[in-house]
Amino acid sequence: QVQLVESGGGLVEPGGSLRVSCAASGFTVSTYTMGWYRQAPGKARELVATILTTDARTTYTDSVKGRFTISRDNAKNTIYLQMNSLKPEDTAVYFCNRVYAKTLWGQGTQVTVSS
């Protein structure tokens, strides 16, 4: 059964850091282009980072470039998003999924950036 479980969110002050995780089961993350998405209240879900299947190259949306890093642990079948220099506008529920051939969404993990 395909499943995605996100974790690691929380409340952090502006300028702080957080790492969120996405544990996958039922498929191998290294054989799919994986992405981290986020959805802020009242806004559409947006793709913020991707990691390619072949050479693990990464891409980022402009608003997070230089601050966020997506990575993959093949042994744990897990995707990570390291978030540094967090801003209030990064507040959202963060999800992971396959970029192509999406599967069911997980519950996401809430990230709140506030003083």
PyMOL commands that set and color helices and strands:
alter all, ss='L'
color gray80, all
select helices_A, chain A and resi 29-31+62-64+88-90
alter helices_A, ss='H'
color red, helices_A
select strands_A, chain A and resi 3-7+10-12+18-25+34-39+46-51+58-60+68-73+78-83+92-98+109-113
alter strands_A, ss='S'
color yellow, strands_A
deselect
rebuild
show_as cartoon
